[in-house]
């Protein structure tokens, strides 16, 4: 996701005005980043260094409005959901199962390794101190040196507002060989407004937040948009959450995956070149670096395991691998970013990463059995080619019961 002024001004009112605060076209001289920083971000080579993910942000801002448990959202029965652990509407893309009418086509993904793209979900309180949010001072080390106000504040004043943040929250700066994407969603004290950022960093307690503002979303809404800059999709929808790789319950939502752009297709004559619904966009460099020959596999594609495949037939051995397999068969996984190199990344919320390491004794990316299982899963995965806004998951009879309404 290459950030540059041209990209910033190109993403404008072509997006759905009802659900997106689009970025208006502006002269480059109006942008607030220093020329040195703009040059660094625009020209930074995109490569994900294992175990961290290296991307630079394409900007999109959005706002969704809805009411809790809206009557327009189809819900199932059962124990009400907790919005903190399984957010968004019952018929959000993240909560809808694969359907019996799903049309599976080959994906042709050649990468086999698995890593983690860390997502951050931060619940804030009225008692938390309000701090400013600044653009990062650099893509690499030195993100927290930035002092420029949010670039989008010139078009959307809410981007320049201070943000309530727990005083002890630390999100580490980038390092020489570690430049994580750090997509984040801060839940405001009102309990419903999510504020999304990319390249999120906070180097010291009570300090400012550095990152690129991606707008505000509604935790009761459709959950599509957020701070994953390659697609414009959610920072927290689809993230693997705490307990989900370790407990004995199935994962009851779609996942997010980051693939190498080499496997993604780009068709300049398409009305949505390099992407498909529900993605809002593709990377700014997609025309040159998306090299895949499969027109079904683009940014925003829904990947899933066909129903005739089993964990046993693939020879899966790890508990985490089997859980990921089942989630990808029942709900699928959306492509939300470009890995930049020959690797696949699962989007995992930070507390789930920490839990896995504490319980298992090593990080997710260091789990040899999970690595082997995920390679087999990727080899078996296909694209649900008829996934669309009016047939999420392909339509037909869902493989799993619909999500119950949110209870809080």
N, C-alpha and C positions, 0 to 999 in steps of 0.2 A: 504494500500500500504506500505508494510514493506520494508524499505531501509536497505540493508545489502550488504557487499562486494561480497557475493556469487551471489546475484541477479545482481549486477552491472556487474560482469564478465560473467554471463550466457546469458545476452541479447546481442547477437553478430550478426554475419553476416547472421543469419537465416532470418532477415527482408529484405524487398525489397531494394536492394542496390541502385536502381535508384532514390528512393525518401527518403531514410533514411540514415543518417550518423550513422552507427551502432556503438555500444560500443564494442570495441575489448576486448578479454579476457586478463586479466592482473593478475599477482600475487597480492595477497591481500596486501602484504607489500608495494606496490607502491601507495596505496590509501592515500589521504592526510588528511582525518579526523583523529582527535585524537582517540585513542582507547576508551576513555570514551564516546565521542560523538557517535562513531559508535555503541557502546554497547547500549547507550540510544535509538538511532533511531531504531536499529534492534529489540529491545525487548519492545519498547513502546506498551502497549496494545492499540489496535485500537478500539476506540469507539467514536461515534459522540455525543458530549454532546449538548443537545438542548440549545441555538439555533445555536451553531457553529459546524463545521464539523472537526472531528479529523482523520487525515490520515497521513501516512508517505510515502515518495515518492519512487517509483520504477523508475529508470532512463531510459530514452530513448531520443536520440537526432536525429533530422531529419532536412532535408533541401529539399525544393521543388523549382523547377524552372519552370517558365511559363512566358508567355507574357500577358499583359493586354488584356482582351476581345479576347482571343485566338480563332481562327476559329475552333478549335477542341471542343470548349465548345458550347453546344446548349443553346440558349437564347430565351426568349420571347420578345414581343414588350412592348411598354409603356415607361413611364418616366424612364430615366437611374437611376440606383441605386447609392447611396452614399456608397463608400467603408468603410467609418468610422462607419456606422450604420448597413449595411448588406454586409459584405465582402465576398470574395471568388468567384470562377467561378460560372457561371449560373447553371452548372450541378454538383456543389459541393453537397455532402451529406446533407449539411445544407440548401440548397436552392431548392432541388428537392422535389416535392409533392409525396404523396402516390399515387400509380397507381391502375387502375381498376383490374389488375391481382394479387393484393396483396393476399397472403394466410395467413389468420389469424389463429393462434393457441393460446390456453389458456396460460396465463402467470403464474398464481398461485403466486401472490405477496400478502403476508399476512399483511404487514405493512400499516398503514393508515395515520399516521401523516405527516405533511409537514413542512419542514424547508428550509433554504436557504444556498446554497454553493456559496460563493462569488467569482466571477471572476473579474479580473482587466484588463482594456484596457487603456493603457497610450500612448497618441500621443506625440512624442518628436520632438523638433526643434533643428536646428543647434546652436541656441543661448543658449540652455540648457547646464549646466555644465556637463562635463564628470566625472563619478564617477566609482570606482571599484565595482565589484560584488564578494561577498564572499559566501562561503558555510555557512549555518546557524550554529551557535554555539551550538544549542540545538534544539530538537523538541518542547519542552515546552518553558516556559519563558526563556529568554536569547538568543533568536535567533540572536539578533544583536551583540552578543559578539564574533561571528565568525570572524576569521582573515585569514582563509585558502582560497587560490585562488580556483576558480571553479575546481572541481575535474576532469571534462572532458577536461580541458585545456591541459592535458598531451597527449590527443589523438586528440583534435580539438582546435587549437590555438585560433580560434574565441571565444571560451568560456571564454578565459582569457582577452578579450578586455574590455576596459572601455565602459560604456554605458551612452549615453546622457539621463539625467533624469530631469524633471522639479524640480527646487530647492525646491518648497514647497510641494512636494509629501510626504505624510506620510502614511505608511501602518503599523498598530500597531503590536507590539510584541504579542506573545502568552501570555495568563494568565493561572492561575492555572486550571481553568475549561473552558478555551477557547483556543483551539489549531486549528485554521482554516487552511484549505488547501491552500487558497490564490493562485490559479492558475492565472498566469498573462501573458499578451502579450504586449510587448513594441514595438510600431511602430517606426522604426528608421526614421531619418529625410529624408531618400530617398523616403519615402512615400509608400514603398512596402515590406520592410523586417520586419517581426515580430520576436522578440526574446522572447522565452517563458521560464518561470520559474515556479517552484512549491515551496510551503512554502515561498512565497515572503513576505519580511518584510523590512521596512525602518523606523527606529525609530526616526530620526531627519532630519530636513531640511539640504540639501546639503551633507547629509551623504551617505555612501555606500548603495548599495542594497544587501540584504542577501536573498538567495534563491538557489534552485537547477536548474541549467541550463538544459533546454530541447530542445535546438537547435533553428534553425532559419527556418521560414516558409515564404511563399510568399502570400501576401494579395490578389493577383489575382489568386492564385493556387487552388488546390483541397480542402484545408482547413481541411484535415483529422487530421493531427498530431499536437501535442502541449503538454502542461504541465499538463494534467490530468493523473496522474501517474498510476492509476489502469488500464487504457486502452491505454495510450499513445496518447489520442485524444486531440483535440484542446482546448486551453485555452479560446477562445472567440467565436468560431463557436458554434451556438446553444444557447448561453447565451441570456436570456431575457434582452432586452436593454431599455434604458430610454424611457418612453412614452408608451411602448408596453402593459403594464397592465392597463393603464389609458385612453388612447385615444380611439377614436371610429373606428379605423382601425383594421382589423384583423392582427394577427401576421403571417408574410409571410415566415416563416422558421421553420425548425425542432428545437426542444428543446433538452436540455440535462437533464438527471436525474441520481441521485445517489441512489442506492438501497442497502439494507442489503445483505451481502454476503450469508446469510442463504438461500436466495431464488435463488441464482445463482448456476448453475450446473457445475460440473467438471468431465470430462471424460479423464482419463490419457492416454487412447489409441487413443484419437483424435489427428489429426495433429495440431490442435490449442486448446489444453486443456484449458478449462475455458474461452475461448473467441472466437469470430468470427469476420469476416470482418464487419466494418472497424477498429475494435480495433486491435492494434498491439500486445497486450499482456494481461495477467491477473495479478492479484496481486501475489506476490511471495509466499504468504501463501495459495493460492487458493486450493491446493490439500487437505488441512486440514480444511479450513473454508468456502469454497463454499459447501453448503449442499443441494441445491435444487435438486429435482428429475426430473425437466423438462429440457430435453436437448436443448430446443429452447431458454431458458433464460440463457444467459451467458453475460460476459462483451462484449459490442459492439452491443448487440441485439437492434433492432429497435422496439419500442413499439408504438402502435397506437390504436385509438378507431375505431371499425368497423363502416361501413357506415350506418347500420340500427339503430344505437343508436343516440339519440338526447339529447341535454341539458335539454329539457323539460322532457323526459322520465326518466332522472336521478334525476330530481328535483333540478337542480343547481340554486342558488339564487344570487351569487356574480358576479359582472362584471368581476373581475379578473379570477374567476373560469370558467366562460363561455368562456373567451378568451383563457385560457389554454386548455380547452376542444376542442375548434375549431382547435387550432394549432395542438393538438395531433391527431385529426381526419384527418386533411388535410396534415400534414407533419410528424407527429410522434415525438418521443423523443428517443434519443440514451442513453443507459446505459454506463456511463463513469467512474464510481468509485463505491467503496463499502462504504456504510454508516457506517458499523461497529456496528450498533445496530438497534433496531426496529423502523426505521424511513425512510422516503423518502425525498430527497432533490432536489429542483429545482436549476439549475445553473443560477444565476442572476448577471449581471454586476453591479459593485458597485454604479454607478450613478443612476441606476434604483432602487436599494434599497433605496438610500437616497431620491429620488423623491417620492417614495411610502409613506415613513414615513412622509415626509413634507406635502403631499396632504391629505392622509387618516388619519393621526394622530397617527398611530402605525406602527410597523414593520410588514413585510409580515408574519413572523412566528407567530405573535400575532393576526392575523385576523381570528376570530372564524368562520365566514361564509366561508372564503376561505379554512380553514382547513376542514370543513365539505364537501365542494364541492370536494376538492381534494381526500378525502377518497372515494367518489363515483366514481371519475374518475379512480382511481387506481383499484377499484373493477371491472371496465368495460374494462380496457385496455387489449390488446392482443399483441402477438409477430407477426410481419410481418416476417414469416419464410423463405420467398424467397427473402428477401432483399440481394442484391449482387452487385458487382461492375458493372456488365452488366445489372442489373435490379434494380436500386436504387428505393426504395419504392415499390418494387414488380413488376414494369413494367406495361405496358399497358397505357391506357389513364390517364394522371395525373388529380387528383381531382381539381387542381388549375392551372392557367396559369403559364408557366415557367417564371423564374425570368428574367427581362430585364438586359442588360449588365451594367457593372459599368461605370459611366460617368466621374469619376475623377481618 
